[in-house]
Amino acid sequence: MFSAVVATFGKEEPGKTGLAIIPVKGTEVFKVIYKGEATSKVKLSIYDQNGSVIFSETLASTGGFIRPLNFNGLPSGEYTVEVTNEAGKKVEKLNYFPQISTVKNIHIAKVGGENKYLIAVANDGAQTINVKVYDNANSVVYNESKEINGNFAQVYDVKDLKSGYTFEVTDTTGKTKTVKY
């Protein structure tokens, strides 16, 4: 989810500077579009909500540019984009909310061989899943957190357990799939 404050170029006087920030739909990328009065060295800086610089670069001799900025991995919050050249500076603010990767489907099934089980997760993007196995007394006998990126599948061998165990898989959004055998 993104929101951005955008200065449109159509309202600028000819020959004046302009700055626009446009979110790229379906991504965590923003396009910074800048038009200067004249060709000059331009400094682009991004500040977090505490006023700390999180990104800065200087572009040599330009009258304008389009620069994609990837906010992936940054926390939610208000960010300030500042473009400075010899004629002054333009400042725009944007609110960034990271996209939350969600597990589409969790599948748990017994596979060939005694006490072997397949856990498969259909997933888009990076995600942390937690796999727990409980014994017949409902005590945790196995607990693992896994960082996954995209789809995931693993066979678990529970040959050391007596019958009556339960598999539980949970994603970071709290979606849980539980299967008792």
N, C-alpha and C positions, 0 to 999 in steps of 0.2 A: 504494500500500500504506500503510495507516495502522494505528497502534496508539494507544490512548488509555487513560489511567487514569481511571476514572469513579467518582464518588461518587454512589451512588443515593439518591434522596430518600426511598425507603421505609424506610431505616435511620435517618433523622434523627428526632430528637424533634420533636413538634409545636412550631411557633413558632421553631425553630432555622434557621440558615442552611444552604444546600446549594449545591453546585457540581457540575455534570456537563459533560463534554466528549464530544460524540458526532460521529464522522465521518459525513459524508453520502456514502453509497455511490456509487462511480463518479465522484467529483469530488475536488477538492483543498480542499474546504470542511469546516470543523468547526462544529458548533453549540455555543455556550456557553450553558448553561442555569443560571440563578442564581435562588435563592429566598432572600430576606432575612427577618430577624426582624421588621423594621418598615420603613416607608417612609423612605428616606434617600438622600443623594447617594452614588453608587457609582462607584468608579474601576476600570476594566478595563485591565490591562496585560499585554502579551505580551513575554517575554524569550527571547532565543536562548540557545544552550548556553554562551555566554561571559558571560551575565548582562547583555547590552546590551538596552535597551528597543527593540523593533522596532515596537511599536504601543501607543498609550495613548489612552483616551478616558474622559470623565467623563459619567455618565448622571445627570440631575437627578431627584431625588425618585422613587425607584422601590422597590417591595417585591420585585421580581423581573423578570427579562427572559430572552428567548431572542435571542441575537445570533449571526448567521452570520459566520464569519471565513474569508476566502479566503487560503490559503497558496500559491497559484500564484505561481511565480517565486522562492520562497524555497528555500534549500538544504536538503538532508536534514539531520536532526538532532533533538535533543531540545529542546522548547520548554516554557516554563513559563507557565501562565495564572494570573494573580493578580487576584482581585476583592477590593477593599478598601472598607469603609464605616466609619461611626463605631463600630460594634460590634467591628471587627477585620478579619481578612482570611482568605480561603480560597485555597489554592494547589493546583493540579493540574498534572501534567506530561503531555506527549504526545510521541510520536515521529512525525515526519513524513517520508515518503518520496515525492518527486514522482512522479506518473504519467509514464511514458515514452511519448511519442507514437511509434507505429510506422507505418512505411510498409506498407500492405497489399499493394500491387502496383506494380511499375515496368514500363512498357511502352515499347519503342523500336521504331519502324517507319518504313520509307521511305514518303514521301507523294508525291503528284503533283509533277511537276517534277523536274529533274535535281539530284541531290545534296541533297535536302531530307529531313530526318528529324524525326519527331515523338517527343518524349519526354513521356510522361504518367505521373503519379504519383498513385495513389489513397492518400489520407492523411487521418488524423484528427488535428486539432490542429496546433500549431506544430511545425516540424521544419526542420532544415537538411539540404539535399541537396548533393552535390558532383557536378558533371558534368564529365567529362574526355573529350577526343577524342584518340586516338592516330593517327599516320600509319602508313604501311606499314612503316616502320623501327622502329615501336613507341616513337616519341618523342612526348611530350605536345605537341600543337599548340593545345589549348584546355583551360582549366581554370577552372571557375567554381563558387563556392559560392552557393547561393540559400536565403534564408529563405522558407519557404512556410508557409501556414496553410490547411489543408484541401487539396483536390485541386489539382493543378498540371498544366499542359500548355504546351509551347512547341515551335515549329518551329525547327530549327537548319539553316542553309544552309552547307554545306561545299563550295561551288563552287570554292574556291581550292585544294582538296586533290586530289591524285591518288588513284586507286583504292586500295583496301586499307586502310581506316581502321576504327577500333574505337571504339565508344561505351561509356563506363562510367559508371554512376550509382550512388552510394553514399549511404545515409542515416546518421544519427547513431548508429544501433545497429550499423552495420557491414554491413547487408544490401546486397549489391552485385548489380547486373545488368549483364552485359557482352554486347554484340552486335557481331560482326565482319562487315563488308561488304567 
